[in-house]
């Protein structure tokens, strides 16, 4: 996807939930779009991230046909971390903040978490068109659960960003 199209899609996904709330005169906090966090929440999110990523690392290291961890230079790491932070903020705002909340109003919490990720995972095929991109469904379940547990998107943004940082070295792909 070219840079301008990526920027336009990112802006639309980021600002749509806020425009939706503004137009409908709804409180953004009702969608979990007001980032709130405490030291306890951050520590719990970091603990969940550490557990999940430590379980995924051995799987990635022995992934067939890929030589992991990837070797990256400092500029690549900096670029990927910036892109990973932007993706975490944009995707969590749209998918967990807006879409999951909209589905939850109609189908309940569990269905909303699952259905949101049935949309979230295939979207990743755009950036990395390989079936392994669909595995983002599973961390998406954790991100959706974090959003529901804490009532806002900050914990899911933290988890998502840390997962993106992990993927710089350990995600089996050609990016």
Buried (B, 14 or more C-beta within 10 A) or exposed (E): EEEEEBEEBBEEBBBBBBEBBEEEEEEBEEBBBBBEBEEEBEEBBBEBBEEBBEEBBEEBEEBEEBEBBBEEEEEEEEEBBEBBBBBBBBBBBBBBBBBBBBBBEEEEEEEBBBBBBEBBBEBBBEEBEEEBBEBBBEBBBBBBBBBBEBBBBBBBBBBBBBBBBBBBBBBBBEE
